[in-house]
Amino acid sequence: MTSIRNSVATVEERILDAAAACVLAYGVDRVTMTEIARRARVSRPTIYRRWPDIRWVIAELLTVRIAGVLDGVPEQGVGRAATVARVVAVARHLRNDDVVMSVIHNAPAIAMTYIADRLGTSQQILVDTLAEAIKAGQDEGSIRAGDPRGMAAMCLLITQSTIQSAQMVGDLLDADALDTELGLALSGYLKP
């Protein structure tokens, strides 16, 4: 019988927690499977059975953290105002996530994959969730007509840029002002 302590979910959580600790302690480029295994109290083969290399571990770590933020910021109703408020709240949480920001700022090769080349799993989750909210807002009448997925993708681009580049305009926009401006940009984009 498998104990709860050694269940697959618990082992994977320990590995990802260890990976997060390594990212914060050493930076993404210096994280090793050996150090993750040591911190998670598992063998390296245990990690390799789940992920083929360190890039996959980091990608899964980002997916779990970003999806976790989305889960942690519940829907606040239907319509443009509620949708925008949720997106702004998710963006703020991600800007304050040390692991996510460390990857964005200290691992440009990994970050650029998801900024310029392709959507990652977490970005797909965000687009899907936002497309559903946009469709509901369209049905309710507070969001303009259009393809919900395309509009969600555009909202992702707008929001992602504020997450990635917030420090660049930090002297011009503090966190509250950035949230306000992001909200206005999204609300204006979605307005009928």
C-alpha positions as protocol buffer text, in pm:
chain_id: "A"
residue {
  index: 1
  type: MET
  ca { x: 0 y: 0 z: 0 }
}
residue {
  index: 2
  type: THR
  ca { x: 132 y: 346 z: -96 }
}
residue {
  index: 3
  type: SER
  ca { x: 142 y: 596 z: 184 }
}
residue {
  index: 4
  type: ILE
  ca { x: 7 y: 945 z: 135 }
}
residue {
  index: 5
  type: ARG
  ca { x: 353 y: 1080 z: 206 }
}
residue {
  index: 6
  type: ASN
  ca { x: 496 y: 900 z: -97 }
}
residue {
  index: 7
  type: SER
  ca { x: 204 y: 945 z: -336 }
}
residue {
  index: 8
  type: VAL
  ca { x: 278 y: 1067 z: -688 }
}
residue {
  index: 9
  type: ALA
  ca { x: 120 y: 1408 z: -626 }
}
residue {
  index: 10
  type: THR
  ca { x: 318 y: 1456 z: -308 }
}
residue {
  index: 11
  type: VAL
  ca { x: 648 y: 1357 z: -473 }
}
residue {
  index: 12
  type: GLU
  ca { x: 581 y: 1590 z: -768 }
}
residue {
  index: 13
  type: GLU
  ca { x: 487 y: 1873 z: -531 }
}
residue {
  index: 14
  type: ARG
  ca { x: 808 y: 1820 z: -334 }
}
residue {
  index: 15
  type: ILE
  ca { x: 1012 y: 1822 z: -654 }
}
residue {
  index: 16
  type: LEU
  ca { x: 849 y: 2143 z: -778 }
}
residue {
  index: 17
  type: ASP
  ca { x: 882 y: 2307 z: -436 }
}
residue {
  index: 18
  type: ALA
  ca { x: 1250 y: 2213 z: -439 }
}
residue {
  index: 19
  type: ALA
  ca { x: 1288 y: 2351 z: -792 }
}
residue {
  index: 20
  type: ALA
  ca { x: 1129 y: 2679 z: -680 }
}
residue {
  index: 21
  type: ALA
  ca { x: 1369 y: 2699 z: -385 }
}
residue {
  index: 22
  type: CYS
  ca { x: 1663 y: 2635 z: -618 }
}
residue {
  index: 23
  type: VAL
  ca { x: 1548 y: 2904 z: -862 }
}
residue {
  index: 24
  type: LEU
  ca { x: 1536 y: 3156 z: -579 }
}
residue {
  index: 25
  type: ALA
  ca { x: 1864 y: 3042 z: -423 }
}
residue {
  index: 26
  type: TYR
  ca { x: 2079 y: 3003 z: -735 }
}
residue {
  index: 27
  type: GLY
  ca { x: 1898 y: 3151 z: -1033 }
}
residue {
  index: 28
  type: VAL
  ca { x: 1749 y: 2944 z: -1313 }
}
residue {
  index: 29
  type: ASP
  ca { x: 2075 y: 2889 z: -1500 }
}
residue {
  index: 30
  type: ARG
  ca { x: 2242 y: 2725 z: -1199 }
}
residue {
  index: 31
  type: VAL
  ca { x: 1959 y: 2492 z: -1100 }
}
residue {
  index: 32
  type: THR
  ca { x: 2057 y: 2126 z: -1133 }
}
residue {
  index: 33
  type: MET
  ca { x: 1862 y: 1804 z: -1115 }
}
residue {
  index: 34
  type: THR
  ca { x: 2103 y: 1692 z: -843 }
}
residue {
  index: 35
  type: GLU
  ca { x: 2022 y: 1989 z: -621 }
}
residue {
  index: 36
  type: ILE
  ca { x: 1648 y: 1957 z: -683 }
}
residue {
  index: 37
  type: ALA
  ca { x: 1667 y: 1587 z: -593 }
}
residue {
  index: 38
  type: ARG
  ca { x: 1863 y: 1662 z: -277 }
}
residue {
  index: 39
  type: ARG
  ca { x: 1617 y: 1930 z: -161 }
}
residue {
  index: 40
  type: ALA
  ca { x: 1312 y: 1717 z: -252 }
}
residue {
  index: 41
  type: ARG
  ca { x: 1463 y: 1410 z: -84 }
}
residue {
  index: 42
  type: VAL
  ca { x: 1422 y: 1197 z: -396 }
}
residue {
  index: 43
  type: SER
  ca { x: 1662 y: 1035 z: -639 }
}
residue {
  index: 44
  type: ARG
  ca { x: 1752 y: 1194 z: -972 }
}
residue {
  index: 45
  type: PRO
  ca { x: 1588 y: 903 z: -1159 }
}
residue {
  index: 46
  type: THR
  ca { x: 1265 y: 988 z: -976 }
}
residue {
  index: 47
  type: ILE
  ca { x: 1277 y: 1333 z: -1134 }
}
residue {
  index: 48
  type: TYR
  ca { x: 1381 y: 1200 z: -1477 }
}
residue {
  index: 49
  type: ARG
  ca { x: 1084 y: 961 z: -1477 }
}
residue {
  index: 50
  type: ARG
  ca { x: 860 y: 1267 z: -1467 }
}
residue {
  index: 51
  type: TRP
  ca { x: 1053 y: 1525 z: -1673 }
}
residue {
  index: 52
  type: PRO
  ca { x: 1325 y: 1473 z: -1935 }
}
residue {
  index: 53
  type: ASP
  ca { x: 1542 y: 1767 z: -1832 }
}
residue {
  index: 54
  type: ILE
  ca { x: 1565 y: 2080 z: -1620 }
}
residue {
  index: 55
  type: ARG
  ca { x: 1382 y: 2297 z: -1876 }
}
residue {
  index: 56
  type: TRP
  ca { x: 1076 y: 2072 z: -1844 }
}
residue {
  index: 57
  type: VAL
  ca { x: 1089 y: 2095 z: -1466 }
}
residue {
  index: 58
  type: ILE
  ca { x: 1103 y: 2475 z: -1484 }
}
residue {
  index: 59
  type: ALA
  ca { x: 820 y: 2483 z: -1741 }
}
residue {
  index: 60
  type: GLU
  ca { x: 603 y: 2266 z: -1515 }
}
residue {
  index: 61
  type: LEU
  ca { x: 693 y: 2483 z: -1216 }
}
residue {
  index: 62
  type: LEU
  ca { x: 576 y: 2793 z: -1405 }
}
residue {
  index: 63
  type: THR
  ca { x: 256 y: 2621 z: -1517 }
}
residue {
  index: 64
  type: VAL
  ca { x: 170 y: 2516 z: -1163 }
}
residue {
  index: 65
  type: ARG
  ca { x: 247 y: 2858 z: -1017 }
}
residue {
  index: 66
  type: ILE
  ca { x: 56 y: 3053 z: -1284 }
}
residue {
  index: 67
  type: ALA
  ca { x: -243 y: 2819 z: -1279 }
}
residue {
  index: 68
  type: GLY
  ca { x: -233 y: 2840 z: -900 }
}
residue {
  index: 69
  type: VAL
  ca { x: -261 y: 3217 z: -914 }
}
residue {
  index: 70
  type: LEU
  ca { x: -558 y: 3188 z: -1148 }
}
residue {
  index: 71
  type: ASP
  ca { x: -723 y: 2944 z: -907 }
}
residue {
  index: 72
  type: GLY
  ca { x: -644 y: 3176 z: -617 }
}
residue {
  index: 73
  type: VAL
  ca { x: -817 y: 3474 z: -779 }
}
residue {
  index: 74
  type: PRO
  ca { x: -1178 y: 3364 z: -813 }
}
residue {
  index: 75
  type: GLU
  ca { x: -1430 y: 3501 z: -1059 }
}
residue {
  index: 76
  type: GLN
  ca { x: -1605 y: 3808 z: -926 }
}
residue {
  index: 77
  type: GLY
  ca { x: -1912 y: 3788 z: -1145 }
}
residue {
  index: 78
  type: VAL
  ca { x: -1996 y: 3818 z: -1513 }
}
residue {
  index: 79
  type: GLY
  ca { x: -1922 y: 4112 z: -1737 }
}
residue {
  index: 80
  type: ARG
  ca { x: -1646 y: 4347 z: -1840 }
}
residue {
  index: 81
  type: ALA
  ca { x: -1578 y: 4501 z: -1499 }
}
residue {
  index: 82
  type: ALA
  ca { x: -1552 y: 4164 z: -1324 }
}
residue {
  index: 83
  type: THR
  ca { x: -1337 y: 4014 z: -1600 }
}
residue {
  index: 84
  type: VAL
  ca { x: -1099 y: 4309 z: -1603 }
}
residue {
  index: 85
  type: ALA
  ca { x: -1075 y: 4308 z: -1223 }
}
residue {
  index: 86
  type: ARG
  ca { x: -979 y: 3941 z: -1224 }
}
residue {
  index: 87
  type: VAL
  ca { x: -716 y: 3985 z: -1496 }
}
residue {
  index: 88
  type: VAL
  ca { x: -563 y: 4282 z: -1313 }
}
residue {
  index: 89
  type: ALA
  ca { x: -557 y: 4084 z: -986 }
}
residue {
  index: 90
  type: VAL
  ca { x: -391 y: 3785 z: -1156 }
}
residue {
  index: 91
  type: ALA
  ca { x: -131 y: 4016 z: -1314 }
}
residue {
  index: 92
  type: ARG
  ca { x: -52 y: 4174 z: -976 }
}
residue {
  index: 93
  type: HIS
  ca { x: -9 y: 3833 z: -813 }
}
residue {
  index: 94
  type: LEU
  ca { x: 224 y: 3722 z: -1093 }
}
residue {
  index: 95
  type: ARG
  ca { x: 429 y: 4043 z: -1069 }
}
residue {
  index: 96
  type: ASN
  ca { x: 473 y: 3962 z: -700 }
}
residue {
  index: 97
  type: ASP
  ca { x: 566 y: 3596 z: -755 }
}
residue {
  index: 98
  type: ASP
  ca { x: 941 y: 3573 z: -698 }
}
residue {
  index: 99
  type: VAL
  ca { x: 981 y: 3251 z: -894 }
}
residue {
  index: 100
  type: VAL
  ca { x: 789 y: 3371 z: -1201 }
}
residue {
  index: 101
  type: MET
  ca { x: 975 y: 3701 z: -1202 }
}
residue {
  index: 102
  type: SER
  ca { x: 1310 y: 3530 z: -1154 }
}
residue {
  index: 103
  type: VAL
  ca { x: 1249 y: 3318 z: -1463 }
}
residue {
  index: 104
  type: ILE
  ca { x: 1134 y: 3620 z: -1667 }
}
residue {
  index: 105
  type: HIS
  ca { x: 1429 y: 3837 z: -1567 }
}
residue {
  index: 106
  type: ASN
  ca { x: 1709 y: 3585 z: -1517 }
}
residue {
  index: 107
  type: ALA
  ca { x: 1641 y: 3314 z: -1775 }
}
residue {
  index: 108
  type: PRO
  ca { x: 1587 y: 3500 z: -2101 }
}
residue {
  index: 109
  type: ALA
  ca { x: 1608 y: 3187 z: -2317 }
}
residue {
  index: 110
  type: ILE
  ca { x: 1322 y: 3023 z: -2128 }
}
residue {
  index: 111
  type: ALA
  ca { x: 1121 y: 3344 z: -2097 }
}
residue {
  index: 112
  type: MET
  ca { x: 1159 y: 3430 z: -2465 }
}
residue {
  index: 113
  type: THR
  ca { x: 1010 y: 3095 z: -2564 }
}
residue {
  index: 114
  type: TYR
  ca { x: 684 y: 3201 z: -2401 }
}
residue {
  index: 115
  type: ILE
  ca { x: 712 y: 3570 z: -2494 }
}
residue {
  index: 116
  type: ALA
  ca { x: 796 y: 3540 z: -2862 }
}
residue {
  index: 117
  type: ASP
  ca { x: 778 y: 3182 z: -2989 }
}
residue {
  index: 118
  type: ARG
  ca { x: 473 y: 2997 z: -2862 }
}
residue {
  index: 119
  type: LEU
  ca { x: 204 y: 2983 z: -2598 }
}
residue {
  index: 120
  type: GLY
  ca { x: 289 y: 2769 z: -2300 }
}
residue {
  index: 121
  type: THR
  ca { x: 45 y: 2551 z: -2111 }
}
residue {
  index: 122
  type: SER
  ca { x: -25 y: 2818 z: -1850 }
}
residue {
  index: 123
  type: GLN
  ca { x: -85 y: 3078 z: -2122 }
}
residue {
  index: 124
  type: GLN
  ca { x: -330 y: 2841 z: -2292 }
}
residue {
  index: 125
  type: ILE
  ca { x: -510 y: 2798 z: -1959 }
}
residue {
  index: 126
  type: LEU
  ca { x: -529 y: 3176 z: -1919 }
}
residue {
  index: 127
  type: VAL
  ca { x: -657 y: 3225 z: -2275 }
}
residue {
  index: 128
  type: ASP
  ca { x: -920 y: 2952 z: -2233 }
}
residue {
  index: 129
  type: THR
  ca { x: -1039 y: 3094 z: -1901 }
}
residue {
  index: 130
  type: LEU
  ca { x: -1048 y: 3449 z: -2033 }
}
residue {
  index: 131
  type: ALA
  ca { x: -1227 y: 3344 z: -2354 }
}
residue {
  index: 132
  type: GLU
  ca { x: -1504 y: 3190 z: -2142 }
}
residue {
  index: 133
  type: ALA
  ca { x: -1536 y: 3510 z: -1939 }
}
residue {
  index: 134
  type: ILE
  ca { x: -1537 y: 3722 z: -2255 }
}
residue {
  index: 135
  type: LYS
  ca { x: -1810 y: 3508 z: -2408 }
}
residue {
  index: 136
  type: ALA
  ca { x: -2018 y: 3540 z: -2092 }
}
residue {
  index: 137
  type: GLY
  ca { x: -1964 y: 3917 z: -2097 }
}
residue {
  index: 138
  type: GLN
  ca { x: -2067 y: 3931 z: -2461 }
}
residue {
  index: 139
  type: ASP
  ca { x: -2384 y: 3740 z: -2381 }
}
residue {
  index: 140
  type: GLU
  ca { x: -2446 y: 3978 z: -2088 }
}
residue {
  index: 141
  type: GLY
  ca { x: -2383 y: 4281 z: -2314 }
}
residue {
  index: 142
  type: SER
  ca { x: -2087 y: 4453 z: -2146 }
}
residue {
  index: 143
  type: ILE
  ca { x: -1817 y: 4318 z: -2381 }
}
residue {
  index: 144
  type: ARG
  ca { x: -1804 y: 4395 z: -2753 }
}
residue {
  index: 145
  type: ALA
  ca { x: -1868 y: 4139 z: -3022 }
}
residue {
  index: 146
  type: GLY
  ca { x: -1576 y: 3945 z: -3163 }
}
residue {
  index: 147
  type: ASP
  ca { x: -1400 y: 3612 z: -3143 }
}
residue {
  index: 148
  type: PRO
  ca { x: -1360 y: 3544 z: -2769 }
}
residue {
  index: 149
  type: ARG
  ca { x: -1038 y: 3344 z: -2814 }
}
residue {
  index: 150
  type: GLY
  ca { x: -877 y: 3610 z: -3032 }
}
residue {
  index: 151
  type: MET
  ca { x: -980 y: 3879 z: -2786 }
}
residue {
  index: 152
  type: ALA
  ca { x: -850 y: 3670 z: -2496 }
}
residue {
  index: 153
  type: ALA
  ca { x: -517 y: 3631 z: -2676 }
}
residue {
  index: 154
  type: MET
  ca { x: -493 y: 4008 z: -2718 }
}
residue {
  index: 155
  type: CYS
  ca { x: -575 y: 4061 z: -2351 }
}
residue {
  index: 156
  type: LEU
  ca { x: -300 y: 3812 z: -2268 }
}
residue {
  index: 157
  type: LEU
  ca { x: -50 y: 4010 z: -2475 }
}
residue {
  index: 158
  type: ILE
  ca { x: -147 y: 4338 z: -2309 }
}
residue {
  index: 159
  type: THR
  ca { x: -136 y: 4189 z: -1961 }
}
residue {
  index: 160
  type: GLN
  ca { x: 179 y: 3987 z: -2015 }
}
residue {
  index: 161
  type: SER
  ca { x: 366 y: 4300 z: -2121 }
}
residue {
  index: 162
  type: THR
  ca { x: 276 y: 4471 z: -1792 }
}
residue {
  index: 163
  type: ILE
  ca { x: 403 y: 4171 z: -1598 }
}
residue {
  index: 164
  type: GLN
  ca { x: 729 y: 4147 z: -1790 }
}
residue {
  index: 165
  type: SER
  ca { x: 808 y: 4517 z: -1804 }
}
residue {
  index: 166
  type: ALA
  ca { x: 665 y: 4664 z: -1485 }
}
residue {
  index: 167
  type: GLN
  ca { x: 1011 y: 4738 z: -1345 }
}
residue {
  index: 168
  type: MET
  ca { x: 1096 y: 4935 z: -1659 }
}
residue {
  index: 169
  type: VAL
  ca { x: 827 y: 5193 z: -1582 }
}
residue {
  index: 170
  type: GLY
  ca { x: 847 y: 5165 z: -1204 }
}
residue {
  index: 171
  type: ASP
  ca { x: 949 y: 5531 z: -1169 }
}
residue {
  index: 172
  type: LEU
  ca { x: 642 y: 5634 z: -1369 }
}
residue {
  index: 173
  type: LEU
  ca { x: 383 y: 5385 z: -1247 }
}
residue {
  index: 174
  type: ASP
  ca { x: 383 y: 5230 z: -902 }
}
residue {
  index: 175
  type: ALA
  ca { x: 197 y: 4900 z: -854 }
}
residue {
  index: 176
  type: ASP
  ca { x: -140 y: 5065 z: -793 }
}
residue {
  index: 177
  type: ALA
  ca { x: -106 y: 5300 z: -1091 }
}
residue {
  index: 178
  type: LEU
  ca { x: 3 y: 5009 z: -1311 }
}
residue {
  index: 179
  type: ASP
  ca { x: -307 y: 4814 z: -1204 }
}
residue {
  index: 180
  type: THR
  ca { x: -526 y: 5115 z: -1279 }
}
residue {
  index: 181
  type: GLU
  ca { x: -376 y: 5171 z: -1624 }
}
residue {
  index: 182
  type: LEU
  ca { x: -392 y: 4801 z: -1711 }
}
residue {
  index: 183
  type: GLY
  ca { x: -756 y: 4796 z: -1607 }
}
residue {
  index: 184
  type: LEU
  ca { x: -833 y: 5100 z: -1823 }
}
residue {
  index: 185
  type: ALA
  ca { x: -652 y: 4949 z: -2122 }
}
residue {
  index: 186
  type: LEU
  ca { x: -836 y: 4618 z: -2094 }
}
residue {
  index: 187
  type: SER
  ca { x: -1171 y: 4779 z: -2024 }
}
residue {
  index: 188
  type: GLY
  ca { x: -1134 y: 5010 z: -2323 }
}
residue {
  index: 189
  type: TYR
  ca { x: -1035 y: 4719 z: -2547 }
}
residue {
  index: 190
  type: LEU
  ca { x: -1333 y: 4509 z: -2441 }
}
residue {
  index: 191
  type: LYS
  ca { x: -1591 y: 4790 z: -2433 }
}
residue {
  index: 192
  type: PRO
  ca { x: -1882 y: 4754 z: -2679 }
}
